[in-house]
Amino acid sequence: MNKKKILVTFIESGFGHITSARAISDRLKAKYGERYDVQDCDIMKDSEKTEEFERFLTRQTQATNKIHGYGFFVFGIMETLGGESFLKFTHKTIFKSFVNATIEAFKNHAPDCIVSTHYFITFCAVEYKKRFAPDCLVVTYNPDNNVHPWWDNRDGIFITNNVYAAEEAVKRRKFNGANIRTVNFTARDDIAACKESKEFFREKYGIDKNAFCVIVADGGYALGKCKKVTDELLKTKKRLTLISVAGKNQKVYDYFISKNVNDNIDFIPLPFMRNVYELYRAADVFITKAGPNSVLDCVLMNTPVIIDYYPHPIEKATKKLFVDKYACGEYIKSPKKIRKRVEEFIDNPSLLSEYAKNTKKFNKECNGADEIADIIDEALGGEK
């Protein structure tokens, strides 16, 4: 008997879409690998045309992180010009060739179900279903904490990770409420399985067990305030272990490793790390821009967060959810004020206790990726 094929799509436009897709794929394979043919697919690597568009999306993501105000400008234009209707217009005109190339990739794979974590893939999947495969199930997991105006609301199951986003999808983005599902936050298998203590990871990475430890990062591209915050923290006279992660930004990494550091600081500059969550666990606090998946991974490791920057409405929603609503940390824009606050934490670590306590309300055992796998199984008919 031929198994139904589930195509879990991966796309680089920031790394949150990738980690969310990985979490879903992990649980689909673990729970239903014998029932379905679950395939991971770097769909944008299918042709030169799709690769070109992925590079374009990556550049836009980097620009929103790097150019102050650009992200809010872009999303404002998208909203003003019609949101989802503007999405359809641009992708059927300006971006038509890229859409068609992606649809051709879907035709080559001939899936029974397409799993997407990115608006462009969802749009192309809905178009593929409309034109060529009416029985194909389109399942979208939105890894953000709000619903931006370019999500396609025409067809398929749309899954959010909080009730506020679900409400926004129906009331503001005009999704059919019957197509909306809400699940717990998703976790990749490696994060869900991580039970080791802070002390364990400090020993693993040679981090002083008695020193206050801060990790600074800005997603995969280090284009936020990572460099400025690192420079400011290196001015402290207090005992500190500082881990600064440059991601895939070689210039920032080279800058970090060239630094001369005072004896009171253990400075650990690092490039991109797939298991960076282990360092989140080792640290006392994580300083970052409001990338939804970076903040989530840190919270799942039970480490408080300082958010220093949100470049567009998606990340503003993350700050509102994890700082204002769930109280897992603080929002501080100024690198100088961040240094002063870290120095207060060094003198009185109990100031972080309530934030750390609040992170423990997020139970990794209640993994939204498990729920998504179940939703897909049910929609495909389950075991008959």
N, C-alpha and C positions, 0 to 999 in steps of 0.2 A: 504494500500500500504506500503510495506516495505521500510524504508529509507535506503539509502546507508550509510555505516558505515565508518566514518573517525577516524582513530586511531592516536591521537597525542601522540608521545612517549616522555618519560622523562628518563634521564640518568644522574647520578652524575659522572662528570669528570671535576671538577670545577663546579661552580653554574651558569655560563653564559648560558649553554645549557638548564638548567631548566627554567631560567627566560624568555628566548626567546620562548621556547615551551609554557610557560604560556601565554605569550602575544598573540601568534597565537590562542591558545585554547580559550582565552577570546573573541577574535573578531569573531572566527568561531561560537561560541555559541550565541553571541549577534546578529550577522547578519543572520546566517543560521541555527540556532538551530531547527527551525521548519521543515526545509527541509532535514537536515541530522542528523544522529545519531553520534554526536561528543563525542568521548570517550577519556578521559585522561588515559594514560596507563604507569605505571612504569614497562616497559617491562623487565627490568633487575632484577626485583623482582619475576619473573615468576617461577624460579626454583633455586635449589642450584647452578647449573652450571652457570646460568646467573648472579647470585649474586656474585659468585666467580670472574667472569670476571669484573664486575663492581668494585669490590674492587681492582682488579689489575689496572684498569684504574685510579682509584682515587689515588692509591699509585704512579703511574707514574706522574700524574699531580702534586702531592705534591712534588715529587722528582725534577721535573723541576723548581719548585718555590724555593726550598730549596738549591739545590746543584748548585753552581755557574758554569755555562758553560754546565751543563748537557742537558738542553733543546736544545741549539744550536747544541750540539753533536748529539743528537737523530735525530733531523730534518735533520742534514747534512747527517747522515747515510741513512735515508729514501730517501733523494734526490739522493744520490750517487748510491744507489742500485736499482733505477728505479721508485721511486715514486709510482704511481698507480699500476704498474705491480708488484712491490714488495708487495703492499697491498694485491693484489689477491693471490700471492704466499704464504705469511705468513698465511693468513686467510683460505686458503684451505689446509694448512699443520699444522703449529704450533698451530694455534688457531681454527682448524677445529671443535673440539668438542663444543667450545663456540658458534661458528657460527651456528652449527646445533641445539643447544639448543635454540638459539634465533629464528631461523626459526620455530621451533616447537611451540614457543610461538605465533608467527604470525599465524600459522595454527589454533591454538586454538581460536584466536580472529576472524579470517576470515574477514579482513577488505577489503573494496573497495578502500581505500586510506590510505597510511601510510605517516605521517608527521614526519620528522626527523630533528634534529638540531645537530647531531653528526655523524662523519664519520663511526663509527662501525655500528650504526643502519642503515645508508643508505646502506652500503655494504650488510648487512643481508637482508634488504628489497628488494634490487635488486636481490639477490640470491633467495629469497622467490618467487618473481614474475617470475623469470626465470624457476624455478623448478615446482611451484605448482599453480600460480595464474597469468596467462599472462595478465589478464584484470585489475590487481591491479595498481592503480596510485601511484607512489612514488614521493613525494614532499620533497625536502630538502631545508631548510633555513640555510645558513651558517652564524652563528652569529659573526664570526670573520671579520676582516677588510681586510684580504687577503685570498688566497685560497691555503692551504697547500697541500703537495703532496699525502696525503692519502685519498682525496675525490674520491669516485667512479664516473667515468665519463661515464659509459656505458648507463645509462637509467634514465628516470625520469626528472622532472623539478628541476632545480638547481637555487636557488634564492640568490642573493648577496645584500649587503646593500650600495654599492658604486660602481661607474663606474670603478674604478681602479681594484677592485676585479673581476668585470665582464670581463674586458679585460684580466686579468691574467688567468681566467678560460678558455678562448677560446685560447689565444695565447700560454700560457705556459703549461696549464694542459690538453689541447686538448679536451675540452668539445665541443659538438655540439652547435654552437651558437644559433640554433633554440630552444634549451632547456634552455637557460639562461634567467632569468628575474632579473631586478634590482628594488628594492623598497626603500622607505625611511626607516630610522631606526625604529625598532619596540619598542613599549612601552606597558607594562602590563596595564590593566585597572586602577589599583590603581595609577600608576604614571601618566597616561594620564589624569586622573580625578583630580589630585592634583593641586589645584589653590591657596592654602593658601600661605601667605607671609612668609618671613624670620622671621618677628616679631611674627607671630602667632606660629610658631614652637619653637621659643625661649621661649615664654611664656609656651607652652605646656610641654617642657622638663626642665623648670626652669633654662634656660641659661641667663646669664647677657646680657641684651639688649645693653649695652654700651661697652662690652668687645669684643676684636677681638677673633673670634672663628675659631679653626682649627679642622678638623676631619681627623684622620689617620686610614687607614684600608688597608688590603691586601687580598681582596676576602674572601672566606669562611674559609680559613685555616691559615691566618696570618703567612705565611712562607716567606714573602719577607723582607722588611726593617722596617716593622711596629714597632717592638720592639726597634730597634736602633734609628729610627726617634723620637719615643716617648721619649726615654731617653735623646736625645739631646735637644728636645724642652722643657723638664722639667728643663733644665739649665738656661733658659732665666730669666732675671730680670724684664722683662716687663709684664704688665697686660695681661693675656691670659686665655681663656677657651680652654682646650684641651680635645677632645673626642677621645679616642683610642678604636677601635673595634677589639676584638680578634677573632671574628668569632667562629668557632667550636674548636678552639685551647685552650683547658682548661689550659694547662701549661702557655701559654702567658697571659690568663686572670688572673690566679692566681698570676702571676708575676706583672701584672698591679695593682691589688687591694692591693698588699703588699707595694706599693711605698709610701714613705714619700714625701710630696709635699710642696713646699714653699707657703707662704700666697698669693703671687701675682698670683698664678695659681689656677683656678678651674679645677680639673682633673676629668674627667668622663670616667672611664673604663667600657666597655660593652662587653657582649658576642654576639653571633650571633643574628641578628635582621632582621626580614623579611621586616620591614618598615624602614630600615636604610636610605632610600631616604629622609625621613622627616628630618633627621639630616644633610644630604647633603644640603638641602634647608636652614637649620638654620645656617650653617657655612658660613664663608667668603671664605674659600679655603679648598679643599680636597686633601690630600696627599696620594698617592697610587701607587702600581705597575700598569702596563698598561693592566689590565684586561679589555677586550672590553666592557663587560656589566656594570661593575662598573663605568668606565669612562663615558659611555653613560648615565647611570642613573643620574650621577652627572651633566652632561652637560644639560640634560633635566630639571633638577632642577635649572638651571641657576646659577650654582656655578663654578667658575674657579677651575682648577686642577693643582697640581704639580705631575708629574710622576717621580718616583725615581728609577724605575727598570723595565726592561723587560727581562724575562728569556728565551725567545725563539722568533723565527721569527714572530709568530702570534701577540704577544704583541708589538714587535718592530713596526709592521705595525700600531697598534693602536696609538702608540706614534707619528709616522709620520703623521697619519691622523688628530688627534685631537690637537696636539701641532704644528707640522710644517705646516700643510695645513690649518686647521681651526682656529688656534691661539686661543685656549680656555684655554691656560695655559702655563706652562713651564716644561722643563725637567731638573732636578737637581739630580745628583747621590749621592752626599755627604750629609750625615745627618747634618754635621756641616754647610755646605753651605745652606742647607734647613733652619736651624735655623736662620742664618743670613738674609736670604731672607724674612722669616716670620717676623722678627723684622723690616725689612724695610717696609713691608706691614702694620705692626702695626703703625709705625710712619707716613706712607703716604698711606692710603687705596686706594687712587685714582690710584695707580700703578696697581690695579686689574681691573680698570674700563673697559679697552678695552677688556680684556678677558671675563668679564661678559657680555659685549655687544655682543661679538661674539657667546656666548652660546645661545643668544636669536634668532639667525638665525635658530635654530633647532625648528621647530614648532611641538609640540606634537599633534596638530590637524591633521597633515599629518602623520598618523601612518602607518608605513610599515606593521603592522600586519593586518590592514584593507585591504591593497592591496593584501597580501598573501591570505587572506580569499576569496577575489574576484577571484584570480588566480585559487585557488582550485575549487571554484564553477564553473567557466568557463570550466575547464578541465574535470570536472565530468558531464558536460552537462547542468548545470544550471537548471532553471525551465522550464519544458516542459509541 
